[in-house]
Amino acid sequence: MRENPHEMSRVVRINEEALEVALKYGKNLSLGVMKMEEAIAKHEKAKRDYNAIEEMVRRAIREELEVLTSRY
């Protein structure tokens, strides 16, 4: 993520605590917000992946239980 000096900028008011949080993620507010957005996107993808894995495991167990119970 490189800053583009030709990008438009805007003066905004931000809570001091929120600014401190953003600066933990980047050297300025803009980079901090972009890094946070990237982290949220990664987290959401991981959550979707875990949900898909969980569903595959549940389906496999369900299918195996059906095979076992159909014998009786």
Rosetta blueprint (number, residue, H / E / L):
1 M L
2 R L
3 E L
4 N L
5 P L
6 H L
7 E L
8 M L
9 S L
10 R L
11 V L
12 V L
13 R L
14 I L
15 N L
16 E H
17 E H
18 A H
19 L H
20 E H
21 V H
22 A H
23 L H
24 K H
25 Y H
26 G L
27 K L
28 N L
29 L H
30 S H
31 L H
32 G H
33 V H
34 M H
35 K H
36 M H
37 E H
38 E H
39 A H
40 I H
41 A H
42 K H
43 H H
44 E H
45 K H
46 A H
47 K H
48 R H
49 D H
50 Y H
51 N H
52 A H
53 I H
54 E H
55 E H
56 M H
57 V H
58 R H
59 R H
60 A H
61 I H
62 R H
63 E H
64 E H
65 L H
66 E H
67 V H
68 L H
69 T H
70 S H
71 R L
72 Y L
